[in-house]
């Protein structure tokens, strides 16, 4: 953990611990200082003490995950102004102090209202919130000044010392300020709760999921606050049940705040799922569907930039013919562009999602990454296809060169050597007819050497490109090839006619290399070659009963793998020790097209 972050955590922990200690001190000392007749029930006092603890705990969470620091600071300040009236008994002799505390003992309502107005963005989102906040602040300051400058010691609460700040004896004015402040607070709370509830009911699914638990908590707090204000103005005592419900409602507001921003944070986490779904590229239909599911917004529309026509169009390619943002202002537009500034898409979404810009930034990044992945995937696939075609052309060119060499050797040098052998035979016969036996014997030796050279030349020409493969295909060439192997092989070739030349030459090369490996290394006594055409795929299997243990990384196997891969085929080698070797090659015949 970075030193700066550790220092901030320590400071926040000290602040939260300090306000908790202060709040509990006021609650406990006030309870002890009160007479038995004045003390409220222990259960109520306990619940009253728990409320600031809930605010303090939620402040720690809001500091970690909140959109800004202001809500957390308001929650920390709440326990300071959550002053139990019984605490006036503790400070009743401090005339300079009790008027100040009594003047702010209702400010918890101001902090709670502002906290609600800041939800969920962490700032005043519109003019309405700013106006309501300003009215509440002015009313609270007015109440503080009126209490400090006009209030008499509250005889029902304490035997307080005289108010040293009092400037005139005006109990009626002080009473009007007291009751008026409470009624204004109730009215503002009801307005906030009503507006919040109406917007929640009329809102879209994203708006409701973002609002989460706050409407219920706010409505409960506002209604109980109103009932308590009425009973206070009527100089009556609020029922214990009503007071208890009010405390629970107040405590639920910071919990609802934290739950809401946690839900918003979890929505951002779902962008990871969106990136996982679209990691292979931005399929336009799938992307819009996945985005709507991620944002919980069925009204989401994605318009893609058509670079050729210079306009936005939907997934079907139809251009936008109207402003995608509706006139009622229920939706907003999120333009997405590449790092170079090139437009990518235009996302229409529910306006409430603008309160969660981190979520929208994540969506933009996911779309850019998805488009980049799709572009890179297409480029890689195109490059791989070009490489495959290039390798196939190289193989075809090599085969053609071998055929040409074989043909030149057969039609050129081989014919010349055959003709030379015939002439030498004729010369040897003539030498014997004339009685020159030593010359005939020498010519016979030269003829024998020439026949050996001619045989080696024929084998060389056959190895370069067997003429039997060109004339008869695999059905004739493979048996002839296996017949030259010292290990007996059973041949089963059913290719059903001729295959493309590159496929036949590749299969012949595989069989030739595999038979050579068997003869050199397998120590086998028997082998099998099978070649069948199944659903447009040539399946070639070469198997022996040798010692096994063949390495796929050997030069022979690598040569086979390269040759097979060049025509889009697949190679599988199974060679357990002591159980022989099986080489399986599958080549799609369409790859030669």
N, C-alpha and C positions, 0 to 999 in steps of 0.2 A: 504494500500500500504506500502511495506517495506521501511524503511528510506533510505537504499542504493539506491533503485530504484527511490525514490522521488528525491534524490540528483542528480542522473544521468539525470533525466528529466529536472531538473532546470538548470543544466550546459549546456545541449544541447539547451535548449530554449534560454539561454543567448547567446550562440555562434551563433545560427541562427539569433537572433535579431540583434546582433552586426554586422554580415557581411551584413545583409540587410540594416542596417543603413549606413554602409560604402559605399555600392554600390550606394544607392540612393543619398548620399551626393556627391559622385564623379559625378554622372549623372547630378544632378541639378546644382551644382556649375560650372561644365564645360559648361553647356548650358548657364548659366547667364554670365560667363566670356567671352564667344565667342561674336564676333561682329555679327551684324544682317546678314551681307553677308555670314559669315562663318557658321551660325547656320543651322543645318539640320532641316527638317520638324518636327513639334511637334509630329505628329503621329509616325514617325520613332523613335524619341527619346523615346517616351512612350513605344513602342514595345521593344526598346533596353534596357530600364530599367526593363521591365517585365521579360526578360530572366533570369537574376540572381535570381529574386524572385521565378520563377518556380523551379530553381535548389534548392533554400533554402527550399521551401515547400516540395519538393520530398525528400530532405535530412531527414526531420523529419519523413516522412513515412518510408524511407529506414532504419532509425535507429530502428524503431519499428519492422519491419517485414523482414528486409534484412537478407541474409545468413551470412554476416559479417559486421564489422563496417567500412571497407575500403571504399566501395562505398559511404556511407553517408558522410564520411569525405571529399572525393573528391568533392561531391556536395556542401558542406559547403565552401570549399576552392575556388570553381569556382567564386562566386561573388567578391572575393578579387582580382583576376587577370582579371576579366571582366572590364577592364579599358577603358572608353571612351577616344578617342584621344583629345576630347575637354577639358579634365581635365588637359592637359598639360598647358593650359592657366592659370590655377589656381596656378600651382607650377613652372611656367616658371622662376621665380627668384631664385628657390632653385636648384642650380647647382649640389648639391650632391644627390638630390632626383630624378629629372626627368630622368636621364639615367637609373637608376635602374627600375623605373616603365615602361619606354619605352622598356626596355629589357625583361620584363615579360608580356607585354600587349597582347601577342599572346599565352601565356601559357594556356589560356582557351581551345585551341585546343588540347594541350597535355593532360589536365585533361579529356576532353571529349573522346578522343581516348582511354585512359586507362580505363575509365568507361565502354566503349563498350567492351573492351577486358576482363574485369572482369565479364561480363554478361554471364550466370545468377548465377554462383556459388559464386561470390564474390572474386575469386582469378584467377590467370593465369592458365587456364586449361591445356594448352599444350605448347610445345616448340615454336610453331609459335607465340603465344601470348607473350611469354617472349622476343623473339627476336624483334618483332615489338615494344614492349614497351621500350626495351633497346635502339633501334635506335631513337625512338622519344625523349627519355630523353637526349641522347647524343646530338642530334640536337638542342634541346631546350637550354641546357646549353651552347653549342657553340654559339647560337644566342645571349644569354644573355651576354656572355663574349665579343663577337664581337661588340655588341652594346655599352656596357659600355666602352670598351677600344679604339674603333675606330670611333664611331658615332659622327657626327657633330650635332649641334642643328637643328632640323627639321624646316626649315624656313617656310614651308607651314602650319605648325601646331601651332607654337608659336614663340614668341620672347624670346627664352630660353637663360638663362645664359650659358656661355661656359661650356663644359663638363670637370670637373676637373680630371676625370679618363683617359682621352684620352692620349694615349702614342705615337701616330704617326698620321700623316696626310695621310690617305689611303682611300679616298672616294670610289674608285673602289672596293677595298676589302670589305669594309663595305656594298656596294651595292650588291656585289655577295653573301655575307653572308645573307643579308636581303631577296633577291629574292630566293636564294637557300633554305633557311629555309622554305619559304612559299611553294615552289614547292615540297620539301620533305614531308611537312605536307599534301599537297594535294595527293601526290602519296601514302603515308601511309593510308590516309583516304579512297582512292579509293580501295587499296588492301584489307583493312579491310571490307569495304562495299561489294566489289565483292565476297570475300570469304564467308562473312556472307550470302549474297543473294544466292550464288550457293549452299551452304550447306542447306539453307532453302528450295530451290526448290527441291533438290535431297533428302532431309531428309524425314523421316517417319512422320506419323501424330503426334506422341509425340514430335518429334523435332520441328515441325512447331508450335504446340500449346505452347511449351515452349518459342520459339523465339518471337511469338506473333507480336507486332507492331514494333519491333526494326528494321527489314530490311528496311521497308519503310522510317522510320525517318533517318536511317543511309545513305540510298541511296540519299535522298533529300539533306542532309547536305553535303555529299561528292561532289555531282555534282555542287551545288551552290558554294561550297568552291573552286572547280576547276575553275569555271567561274570567280570568283572574283580574284583568283590568276593570271589568264591569263590577265585580264584587268589591274591589278596592275602592272604586268611585262611590259605591253604595254604602261604604263603611261597614262591609260585612266580611265574614271570614270565608275564604275559599275552602271547599271540601278537601279533605286529605287525598281522596282519590284523584281529584282534578290536579292538585299540586304534584302528586306522584307521576301522573301521566305527562305533565309538563316537563318534569325533570328528565324522564325517559326520552321524550321527544327532543329536548335540547341536546342530550348526549348522543342521540342518533344522527344529528346533523354532521359532526366531523367524521363519524364512521361512514356515513353515506358519501361524504366528500372523498374520503380515501378509497372507498370501494369503487366509486365512479372513475377516479383517475387510474386506479389499478386495472379496471376493465378497459379503459382507453389504452393503457400500456400493453395489455394483453392483445388488443387489436393490432398493435404494431408488431407484436411477435408473430401474428398470423401471416405477415408479409413473407416470413421465411417459408411458410407452406406455399405461398403463391410463387416464390422463386423456385421451389422444388418442382412444382407442377409444370412450370414453363421453362425449366432449365435448358431444354433442348431447342428452344426457339419460340418465337411469338406466333403460335397458331392463333389467328385473329378471333375465331369463334370461341375457342377454348379459353383464350386470355380474358375476354370480356365476361364469360361465364364464371371463371375462377375469381376474377376481380369483384364481381357482384356478390359472390358467396363470401369472400374475405371481408369485404366492407359491410356485409349485411345490408346492402342497398340494392334493391331490385331495379331501381331507376337508373343505375349506372349505364352509361353509353360510352363506347370508345370509337373515336373517329380517327382514322389513320391518314397520314400525310401521303398524298399521291404526288411524288416528285415529278413525274412526267407531265401531269396536268396542272401542277402547282395549286392543289386544293386538298381539303380534307374529305374523306369518304368513309362510309361505314364498312363493316366486314364484307358485305356483299359487293362493294365497289360503287355503291350509289353515292353521289356527292351530296353534301349538306346543302339543302335548299332554303334553310331558315336558320335563325339564331338558335343554337342548341340550348342556350340558357333561357329558361322560361321567363315570362314577363312578371310573374308573381315573386320572383326572387327566391324560389325554393331550392334552386340548384346553382352550382358554381362550376366554373370551367378550370381544369388543371392542364395547362400546356406542358408537354414533355418534349424536350429537345436533346440532341446528342451533345457531347462536350464541345463540339465545334460549332454549335448553334444551329445545326440542321434540324428542322422540325421532325418529330417522330409521330406523335399522336396528340389528340385532344380528348381529355377525359371529362365527361359531365358527371357530377356526383352531387349527392345531397349537400346542401349548404352547411348543415351542422358539422360536417366533417372538416370544414375549414378551421374549427376549433382545435383540431388535432393535426397540426401541420407536420409533425414528425411522422405521423402515419402516411400522410400524402407524399412526403419526401421519400419515405420507404417505397411507396408504390411507384413513384417516378424512377427511383433507382432500379427497382425490380424490372420495370418495363424496358429501361435502357439496357440493362444486363441481358434481358431476354432477347431483345432485338439484336444485340451484339453477338450473343450466343448463336442465334439463328443465322446471322450473316457469316460468322466464322465457321459454323457447321457446313453451310452451303459452300463456302470457299474451300474448306478441307475436302468435302466430298467431291467437288469439282476437280481439285488438284489430284486427289487419289484416283479419280476416274481417268484423268489425263495420264497419270503415271501408269495405271493398269493398261491403258491403250498403248502407251509408249512401249511398255515391256512386251505386250503381245505383238506389237509390230517388230520389235527386235527379235523375238523368237521366230516369227514368220520369216523375217529377213535371213536369220541364221539357217532355218530349214531350207529356204530357197537357195542359199549359197551352197549348202551341202548337196542339195540335189544337182545343182549345176556342176559342182566339182565331180560328183559321182558320174554324171553324164559325160563330162569331159574326159574323165579317166577311162570310162567304158568305151566311148566312141573314138577317143584319141589315142592315148598312150597304150591302152590295153590292146587295141586293134593292131597298132604298129608292132607291139611285141609278139602278138600271135603271128603276124605276117613274117616277122624276122625269124621266128622259130620254124616256120614252114620252109623258109629259104635255107636255114641251116640244116634241116633234115634232108632237103634235096641235095645240098652240097655234100653231106656225109654219105649219102647213097652213091653219088657220082664218084666220090673218092674210092669207095670200095670196088665199084665197077672197074675202075682204072688200076686197081691193085695197090692203092696207097692206103694201106690199112692203118698205119699210125695216125694219119690225118683224120680218117673216119672216127677212130677212137677219141681223138681230141675234140672233134666236133660233137660227138655224142655227149661228152662231159659238159661242153658249153650249152648244149640243148637242155641238159638236166638242170644246170644252174638257171637258165632262162625260164624253165617251167616253174622252178621254186619261186623266182622273183615274180612271175606272173600270178602265181597262187597268192603270194603275200599282197600283191597289188589288188587282186580281186577281193580279198578279205578286207583290205583297207577301204576300198570303194564301198563294199557292203556295209561296213561300220559307219561310214560317213552318212549315208542315207540308203537303206536297203531298197533295191529296185522292186523287191517282192512286196514291200509295203505300199509303194506307189501303184503297183499293178493290181494287187489283191487285197489290200487293207489289212487290218489286224487279224482277221480270221486266218490268213495265210502266213503273215509275217511272224506272229507270236509263236506258233508251233515250230516254225523253222528256227527261230531264235532259241527256243528252249531245247531244241534238239542238239545244239552245239554246247550246252551246259553239261559238265560232268555229273551233276546230280540229276537223277530222273525227276521229271515234272509231269503232273497231270494238267492238261490244258482244257479249259472250258470257256470258249470265246463265243458269245452270241451278241454281236453288235448290231444285228439286223440291218445289214447294208453298210454302205460307206458313210463315214463320218467326215466332218471338215478336216482338212489336211493338218492343221495345227493341233487338233485334238488327237488325231491318230499318231502324229509324230511324238507328241508329249507322252501318250500312253506307251508307245514303243520305247521311248527313252527311259520311262519309269521301270518297265519290265527288264530292259537290258541292264540298268544299273542295279536293280534288285537281284537279278540272277548272278551278276558279277560278285555282289556282296556275299551271296549264298555260297558261291564256289570258293571264295577266298577265306571267309571268316566263320560261316555258320556251323561247319562240321556236320552238315545235315546228310541224311540218307534218302530224303524224299521231300518233294515240294509240290505246291499247287498254285496254278494261275487261273484266276476267274475274272472274266470281263463281261458285264451285262449292261445293257442300256435300260434304265428304269425311269419312266416319266421325264424323259429329256435329260437325264443325268447318267453319264458313263461311270459305273462303279467298277473299279479295278482293285482286285485283292491278290496279293502275292504272299504266300505263306510257306513256311518250312518247319521241319521238326528238329531244328538244330539246337545249339546251346543257348540261344537267346542273348539277352544283355546288350542288344544293339543300342548305340547312343544316337538320339535324334540330332545331336550336335556334330556328328561326324561329317566329314567332307562329302561323302556319298549321299547321306540323307539330306544335307543342306542343299546339294545340287538338285535332288529330287524336289525338295520343298520349293526352291526358287522357280523351278520349271513349272510346277503345278500352280503356284500362286500367280504366275504370269498369265495364265489363262483363266483365272478366277476360280480355281479349284481348291479343294481342301485335302490335307494329308494327315493321316492318323497312323502312329506307329505304336504297336504293342509288342514288347519284347521282354517278358519276365525271364529271369535267369533260369535256365534249364527247361524252358517250355517253348522254345522256338520263337520265331519272329513273324508278325503279321503286319504287312503294310497295306493300308486301305486308302485309296485315292478316289475322290468324287469330283467329276468335272462336268459342269453344266454345258451341254453342247451349244446352247444359245449364246454363250460367252464368246464364241468364235465368230459371231455375226458381225 
